[in-house]
């Protein structure tokens, strides 16, 4: 039994080309992946009709995160994605990178938050509260966006476009979400399921707006969709967290009392859980949209055998289960986050394969 190394399709040795991705079999045929990680995550990837995760190590992925990097290195790494600074595709872009800039951004946010918190403890000046709420709400989401920015190996999306997607895409997502709440009333009819449907559709509208605004000619890669989806999800998550923090601070039932303890607890918990929720769900939905859009055009090296609808339903289903109260919330939420990360890692793997196939086709003069 043999499988195409690029897309995982079962093939016959006598075949010259893979019927799914068009890759030459005599060059890239391997036995089906049987790594420990692949076996451990197979149940999730199989249900979603995604490729099994191949060699993957959390330790290796974050191996550069705690190393020293100069400010010049950060500036250089961020100076990509414009028309004049987008590099040509190369083999190094087919390898999973080792992100590190996200830790720099997280350090900056945490440091700024601790400074304002120190000032608050000394002065109790209410003018510091908005800064604490905004920094606390955006710290982890923005750092996660930088993480996905680093995973976008084609380096064809600038930091300006990324921040644009965070704030404008996130604002559009909030707009559509509130409109759906008012128009449909699904939250009242279906409870947590209705909330999941409304908010995921609202964020999906934000993704569609951003992708339409930016155009697909310059951003044709699956990894692009993951980054833009994560950016929209991060904007939505941060705006929502700021709102929840304010509500925790100011109780309408007791307006004479400001609950600073609940505000800080809210910021901490939502920041801690950010890497497991909205950002991943929206990235998955954006990847599903990319698959549906490109399936008609890139039949040779696209994702013919995948089922994008399962990914869309996954984002809604994870949100629905997240809002259900059926077990200890931290255990449940982290477990759901692990499922989301398995899907995201498999999609990243598929995005790297897409880059590899395109490079091979370019060498052969097909593209």
Residue pairs with C-beta under 8 A, 6 or more apart in sequence:
1 10
1 31
1 32
2 10
2 11
2 12
2 13
2 25
2 29
2 30
2 31
3 9
3 10
3 11
3 29
3 30
3 31
3 32
4 11
4 18
4 20
4 21
4 23
4 25
4 28
4 29
5 23
5 28
5 29
5 30
6 18
6 21
6 23
6 28
6 301
6 353
6 356
6 357
7 18
7 20
7 21
7 23
7 51
7 305
7 353
8 32
8 33
8 51
8 52
9 18
9 19
9 20
9 21
9 305
11 18
11 19
11 25
11 29
13 25
13 29
15 25
16 24
16 25
16 26
17 23
17 24
17 25
18 24
18 25
20 304
20 305
21 300
21 301
21 357
22 300
22 301
22 357
22 361
23 301
23 357
23 360
32 52
33 52
33 54
35 53
35 54
35 55
35 56
37 53
37 54
37 55
37 56
38 52
38 53
38 54
41 52
41 53
41 342
41 345
41 346
42 52
44 339
44 342
44 343
45 51
45 52
45 53
45 342
45 343
45 346
46 52
47 310
48 307
48 310
48 311
48 314
48 343
48 346
49 305
49 306
49 307
49 310
50 306
50 343
50 346
50 347
50 350
51 346
51 349
51 350
51 353
52 346
53 342
53 345
53 346
53 349
54 349
56 96
56 345
56 349
60 98
61 96
61 98
61 99
62 98
62 99
63 98
64 98
64 99
64 100
65 98
65 99
65 100
65 102
65 103
66 103
67 100
69 100
69 101
69 104
74 101
74 104
77 101
77 150
78 101
78 159
79 85
80 86
80 87
80 155
80 156
80 158
81 155
81 156
81 157
81 158
81 159
81 160
81 161
81 162
82 158
85 158
86 154
86 155
86 156
87 154
87 155
89 154
89 355
89 358
89 359
89 362
90 359
91 356
91 359
92 153
93 153
93 154
93 155
93 352
93 355
93 359
94 153
94 352
94 353
94 355
94 356
94 359
95 153
95 352
96 151
96 348
96 349
96 352
97 150
97 151
97 153
99 146
99 147
99 150
99 151
100 150
101 146
101 149
101 150
102 143
102 144
102 146
102 147
102 150
103 143
105 142
105 143
105 146
106 139
106 140
106 143
109 135
109 138
109 139
109 140
109 142
109 143
110 139
112 135
113 132
113 135
113 136
113 139
116 128
116 131
116 132
116 135
117 132
119 125
119 128
120 128
120 129
120 132
129 249
129 263
132 263
132 264
132 267
133 242
133 245
133 246
133 249
133 263
133 267
134 242
136 241
136 245
136 264
136 267
136 268
136 271
137 238
137 239
137 241
137 242
137 245
137 267
137 270
137 271
138 238
139 271
140 271
140 272
140 274
140 275
141 166
141 234
141 235
141 237
141 238
141 241
141 274
141 279
142 166
142 234
142 238
144 230
144 234
144 274
144 275
144 279
145 162
145 166
145 227
145 230
145 231
145 234
145 279
148 226
148 227
148 230
148 231
148 283
149 157
149 159
149 162
149 227
151 223
151 226
151 227
151 348
152 221
152 223
152 224
152 226
152 227
153 223
153 352
153 355
154 221
154 223
154 224
154 355
156 218
156 219
156 221
156 224
157 219
157 224
157 227
157 228
161 214
162 227
162 228
162 231
163 231
164 210
165 210
165 214
165 227
165 228
165 231
165 232
165 235
166 231
166 232
166 234
166 235
166 238
167 235
168 209
168 210
168 213
168 235
169 206
169 207
169 209
169 210
169 228
169 231
169 232
169 235
170 206
170 231
170 232
170 233
170 234
170 235
170 236
170 238
170 239
171 206
171 235
171 239
172 205
172 206
172 209
172 210
172 232
173 202
173 203
173 205
173 206
173 207
173 232
173 233
173 235
173 236
173 282
174 202
174 236
174 239
174 240
175 202
176 201
176 202
176 205
176 206
177 198
177 199
177 201
177 202
177 203
177 236
178 202
179 202
180 186
180 198
180 201
180 202
181 187
181 198
184 194
184 198
185 194
186 193
186 194
186 195
186 197
186 198
187 194
187 195
187 198
188 194
190 197
192 320
192 323
192 324
193 320
195 319
195 320
195 323
196 316
196 317
196 319
196 320
196 322
196 323
197 316
197 320
199 236
199 319
200 281
200 282
200 285
200 312
200 315
200 316
200 319
202 236
203 232
203 233
203 236
203 278
203 281
203 282
203 285
204 282
204 285
204 289
204 312
206 232
206 235
206 236
206 282
207 228
207 229
207 232
207 282
207 285
207 286
207 289
208 289
210 228
210 231
210 232
211 219
211 225
211 228
211 286
211 289
214 228
216 293
219 225
219 228
220 294
221 351
221 354
221 355
222 287
222 290
222 291
222 294
222 303
222 347
222 350
222 351
222 354
223 348
223 351
223 352
223 354
223 355
224 290
225 283
225 286
225 287
225 289
225 290
226 283
226 286
226 287
226 344
226 347
226 348
226 351
227 283
228 286
229 282
229 283
229 284
229 285
229 286
229 287
230 279
230 280
230 282
230 283
230 286
232 282
232 286
233 278
233 279
233 280
233 281
233 282
233 283
234 274
234 278
234 279
236 278
236 282
237 270
237 274
237 277
237 278
237 279
240 278
241 266
241 267
241 270
241 271
241 274
244 266
244 270
245 263
245 266
245 267
245 270
246 263
248 259
248 262
248 263
248 265
248 266
249 258
249 259
249 260
249 262
249 263
250 258
250 259
251 257
251 259
273 333
273 334
273 337
275 337
276 333
276 334
276 336
276 337
276 338
276 340
276 341
277 319
277 322
277 333
277 337
277 340
280 337
280 340
280 341
280 343
280 344
281 315
281 318
281 319
281 340
282 315
283 344
283 347
284 311
284 314
284 315
284 340
284 343
284 344
284 347
285 311
285 312
285 315
287 308
287 311
287 347
288 308
288 309
288 311
288 312
288 315
289 308
291 302
291 303
291 306
291 308
291 311
292 308
294 302
294 303
295 302
295 303
295 304
295 308
300 361
300 366
301 354
301 357
301 358
301 361
302 354
303 350
306 350
311 343
311 347
314 339
314 340
314 343
318 336
318 339
318 340
321 332
321 336
322 332
322 333
322 336
326 332
358 367
361 367
